[in-house]
Amino acid sequence: MHFIVKLFPEITIKSAPVRKRFTRQLQNNLRTLIRRHDGGARVTRDWEKIDVYCDSDNESLNLAVKQILASTPGVAFFYEVSAFTYQTMHDIYERTAEVWLDTLAGKTFCVRVKRSGKHDFTSIDVERYVGGGLNQYSEAAGVRLKDPDITVNLEIKNDTVYVVRDRKSGLGGFPLGTQDPVLSLISGGFDSTVASYLTIKRGLKTHYCFFNLGGRDHELGCKEVAYYLWNRFGASHRVRFVTVPFEEVVGEILENVSQGNMGVILKRMMLRAASVVAEHQGIEALVTGESVAQVSSQTLANLTMIDRVTDTLVLRPLITMDKGDIINIARQIGAEGFAASMPEYCGVISKRPTTRAHADKIKADEENFDFEVLERAINKAKVESIDEVMNVSDEDLLVDEFSYLPTDSVVIDIRHPDEVEKSPLAVEAGRSLVIPFYALAKEVDQLPKAQYLLYCDQGVMSRLHASHLLNSGAGNFGVYRPKS
């Protein structure tokens, strides 16, 4: 299988040295990602494109490569092509007919050609010749140059013709590794999730900082969101997940800060802590999911007051976006279910929050705040590699594992819906359910009493959730790990 990868347009308008650097970085990223699935694929590049060659008989690898190309920053779109050498224009027609002749039955179509190199014909000459032949020898409904049912795309480079079988959109943006790293303050909700995705898409190596306000469910859910974003869109580079225990900070705010200023001061404390974490990690910018006037702490006056506690650059990708647009992006990237099901543990909720914090009142409240509490929280911050955040020791996960399906037990496939669709679990009819891991907490109480075995590809998340459900007394849960 041969794929042609087209660069994001903003890459092509860079200066020659920058364009070369960006293209090389994208090539390296694709090699790294594809190597996780199989070492047999080749990734090459030239000035205008990147070529990916796979074993045509390895269907699982080809599907994995398609997913990688669709989810890697820097890719505008990609073609699945068949490449042939030719001598005459009729050779081009015959190679095109081998791919497209039967598909055109009952459809209108047109032929579009892009050409580079020296030839004794023009692109329009090829379009007319190939289009005429396809129209004559197929059962097509005819040629239509505007809005046809099918567009047959050909690319001719010197003595090679590339017949495009399929065209898929890519992610766009810049390749990871071409921009400096950032630290995203992630809560797992719609806003911080989408903000993190947008920075990844722009080529920013995005690390994560989570402030635990009290609750294991929230921490686990947030780790799952961060892992999903990294694994799907940014796995060419390792990043870190930092957890800062903020329960004592919340308690100090509730006890010593006036009602109206609680939200603003909580954000100021988070920004202070994140700035220290970023400095320790060698990161020069923070990312938040704030949008103007979405909540009381996000008015311009309050954002200004929040930013005064740090000299670190704060990026806000969503600052002028509507909530509906943010949710739409979350849906498009497969993260809507995470955000909608994310438990909230924020105990700092003011009855009458200020929309215009005053510096003197903020200063007075913070004079009552014990900053040693904040310092202790920062010192207790836990730094983990993102590819290890879901790992826990066996002693913490005392759950039964089964390689077979016991009588009267039911398997719950907790994988992301995209994974379930790509590789359905083979289980006897009526003995399986599909409940994504992020929806388990809400749906488990509705299940009839039975023995439930959770399933995921690697067995990590299924063990985490089964252990948590057992410890919470939710029912009889184990793990299903069929023999491969």
Secondary structure, DSSP 8 states (H G I E B T S, - for coil): -EEEEEE-HHHHTS-HHHHHHHHHHHHHHHHHHHHTT-TT-EEEE-SSEEEEE--TT-HHHHHHHHHHHHHSTTEEEEEEEEEEE-SSHHHHHHHHHHHHTGGGBT-EEEEEEEEES--SS-HHHHHHHHHHHHHHHS-BSEE-SSS-SEEEEEEEETTEEEEEEEEEE---S--TTSS--EEEE--SSHHHHHHHHHHHHTT--EEEEEEE-S-HHHHHHHHHHHHHHIIIIITTS--EEEEEE-HHHHHHHHHHS-GGGHHHHHHHHHHHHHHHHHHHTT--EEE----TTSSGGGSHHHHHHHHTT--SEEE-TTTT--HHHHHHHHHHTT-HHHHHH---------SS--SS--HHHHHHHHHTS-HHHHHHHHHT-EEEEGGGTT---GGG----EESS--TTEEEEE-S-HHHHHHS-----TTSEEE--GGGHHHHGGGS-SSEEEEE-SSSHHHHHHHHHHHHTT--EEEEE----
